[in-house]
Amino acid sequence: MAKAQTEKPSALVKVGDYTASTDFLNLSAYYQTTKPITVKVAYLPTYKTGQAIMQKLTLPAGITVAGNLTTTKKGSYLVPSLQLYLARLSYPALLNSAKAGYTMDPGAGAYDPQATITATDKLAGFKRVKAPIYMPGYSHGDLYIGGAKAALSPIEPHTTSLRITPDGYVEVLKYDNKANSGLGFAQKPYSIAKINKTNFNDPYRKLYFSHDLKGVNTKRVSHSGSQQYCLTLKNLHTPQHTTGNPTKGIAGTFDSLYTIGGTKYYTFIGYDGVSD
């Protein structure tokens, strides 16, 4: 699982006892901006009923975002298009476009982009980079509290989650029961810390911060500098498979199991594709 994001599409890999195609697993690509880029993004009312609004979001130079380079049809031509998964960015990165009472539309599915770049001048402002070492393999970075039982449960998570963002933050999120459907884990983090260093020695990822991170069990390793606290993620390498329903077009899903600071978490890593 550690090298998942370096696999080529259409490769067959073992996920636990199941053979899966990487076409259906989370193989996010990552891009870094070489100049400030402004895009328009849909925002939904957080608590009230209402229509989505479009807001400008400026991505500063040097920020890393998850994306997917594809093509879209423009007239009789296919043009390069970069889909951006901006809802995965950190709370600080999204503040410049936030409007009170609204939350960025995360989309209905795990692969819904929040913006698509087709303009040549804007495409030139992105360069492909390796998957950040702090990102768990196959994961979009969202991990939910609970072990194997929670991963297999049909009930959507609604307590605590931990998000590792492409732009290098760890956020501890408490579910907001008052927010509209799908937006409960998209509100202001309970706590947040910038990742200043990562050590990866499978199955362990050690993330270092300048300050403590409330809501998870960090370890103080220094009394000065930018690496005073450490959070340890351990990949248990025992992925869970939830059976879908091929007759209804519902694919099964895979989740990876982790311990984070000694507490059990799980994270969605992809579909099995059997609905096809």
N, C-alpha and C positions, 0 to 999 in steps of 0.2 A: 504493500500500500504506500510505502514511503516515496516511491518514484512514479506514482500514478500519473502525475501531470506531465511527464515526459513521454508517455506512451503515444504511439501514432493512432489516429482514428482507424477503426475497423480491425484493430488488433484484438485478439482474445486473451483475456486475463482471468486469473482465478480470484474470485471474491468469496473467501471462505471455501465452502464445498461446491460453489456454483461457478460455472464458466460463463463469463459475460463479455459482450462486445463493448469496446471502449466508445463506440458510437452512442451508447446510452448512459455512459458515466460522465461525471462532471469533469470535463477537460477544459476548464477555463484557461483562456490565454490572457496575458497581462500586457498592458501598454503604459508607457510613461509619456507624459506631455513634455514637449520641448519648448513650448510657449504657452501663454494663457489661452484657453479655449472656452468660449461661451456657447452653451447649448440651451435649448428650451425643454423643460421637463414638466410633466403633468403632476399636479398636486391635488389630493383629495381632502375634503373636510374631515378633520380628525374625529369630531364628536357629533356634529349636527348632520342633518341631511342636506345635500346640495350637489351641485355640479363640480366637476374637476376644473381647475384653472391652470393656465400655463405660466410658469415662472422661469426667469433666466437663472442659470447656474454657471458660475465661472470656475473652471478648473485651473488652478495655478500651474505655472511651469514646474515640472519635476514631480508631479503627483502620479502615483501608480493606480490604475483602474483596471478592473476586469472587463474583458471585451471579447468579441468574436468578429473576425474579418470574413465577410461574405460578399455576395453580389446581389444587387437588386436591378429590376428592369426599369429603364428610363427611356421611354419611346421604344425604339427597336433595338436598343443597346443594353448590355449588362454593364453596370458600373460598380466599382468597388464600394463597399459599404461597411462601416465599422459600427457594430452594435455595442453599446456601452451599458454595463450593469451598475448604474450609479447608486441604486438603493443599498448597495453593499458598502458604500463609503462610510467613513466615520462621521460622527455627529459634528465635529468642528468643520469638516470639509463641506457639509451641507448647509451650514449656518448662513452663508452669504445669500442663499436663495429662499430661506425659510420665511414663510408668512404666518403670523399668529393664527392658530386654529386650523392649519393645514399640514398634511404629511405627504411626502413624496409617494406617488403611486408605485407600490412594489410590483404590481402586475399580479395576474391570477396564478402564474406558475413560476417554477424555479428558474426558467430560462427566458423570462420576459425582459427585454431590454427597456431601459428608461429613455434612451435617446439613440438615434441612428445618424451617423455622420456620412455624408456623401460628397460634400463640397471638397474639391481638391485642395484648397488652401488649408482647410481644417484637418483633412486626412494627413497632410504633411506635418502636422503638429504632434503626431503620435509616433512613437517608436516601440517596436516589440521588445519586451524584456522577459527574462526568465521568471517563473513563478517565484514570488518571494518565499524565502526559506521558512518564514514564520507561518505560512498558510498550510494547514493540515492537508495531506494528500486527498484528492478527489472532493474535498469539501469546499463549499462556498464561504466557509468561515463561521457559520452559525451553528453553535453547539447548544444542546438543550439538556437540562439537568435530568438525571434518571439513567438507569442501566438498561439491560437487555429488555426487561419487561416494558419499560417506557417506550423504547424504540419500536416495539411490536404493537403497542396500543393503538387502536383506531382513533383515540381521543387526541385532538390537536394539543400541543404543548401550551400551557397557560400559566406557568409559574415563573421560572428563572431561565435566562439564557445567557450565554457568553458569546460575543461576536469578535472575531479577529478580522480586521478590515484590510483590504488590499493596500491602503495607504499607510498601514503600520500602526494601528491602535488596537487595544483590547478594551472592549466595553462590556460591563456587566449590566444586564437589562432585566428589570422587573416588569412583568406583563401588566399592561394597563387595561383593566376590565371595562373601563368606560369608553375606550376608543372603539371606533367602528371596526367591523370585521376585517381581519388581515392587517390591522395597523397596531395591534397591541404591543408588539415588540419593536416598533419603529419610533418610539418616543425617546425623550431625553434619558440617557443612561443613568443608572443608579451610581455608577462610578466608571471612570475612564482613565487609561494611562497610555502614553506613547511608548512603543517598543523601541528601545535604544540599542538592543543587541539580542541576537538569537544564537543559541548553540543547538545543533541538531545531531543527535547520535541515536538513530532508530533503536527503540521505539520512543525515545524521549525528545521533546522540544522544550528547551528552557528559554523563556522570554524574560528579559530584564528591563526594569523601569526605574525611574528616578524617585518614585514615591510608591506608597502602598496602594493596593487596589481593593477597595471595600467589596465584600460579598464573595470573595474567593480566598483560598488559603495560600498566601504568598510566604516566601521565606526571606528574611533580611540577610543579605550576604555582604553588605558594606555599609559604612556610615557616612559616606560622602560620594559625590560624583553622580553620574547618570545611570548607574547600574546597581542601585542599592537594594532592590527587591527582585526576587525571581519567582516566576510562576512556571510550574512544570506540567506539561501535557504528556501523557503516556498513551500511545496507541496500543490498545489491547490486541489488535490483529485478530479479532473474532467478529467479523462483520455479520450483521443480521439481515435476513432476507424476509420481506413481507410479501406473501403471495398476492397477486392481483386477480383479475377476473377476465381472461381473454375473450370470453363470449360477450362481454359488455365493453370490450375495448379498454379495460383498465390494466395497465402494466403493474407488475410487482416493483417493489422498491428495495434499495439497499441502504443500510445505515452502518457507519463505523462506530465502534464503542471506544470511549476514552475515559481515563481518569484525569482530572484537572485539579491540582492541589489536593489529590487524594479523594475527590468526590467524583462519582460516576456521571458521565455525560454521553450523549450520542449526537451524531451529525449525519444528515442526508448526503449520500454520495452518488446516487443515480438510480436509473430504472433498469429492469432486466430486459425490456423490449419484447416480452412475450405477447403483448397485446396485438402485435403485428401479425 
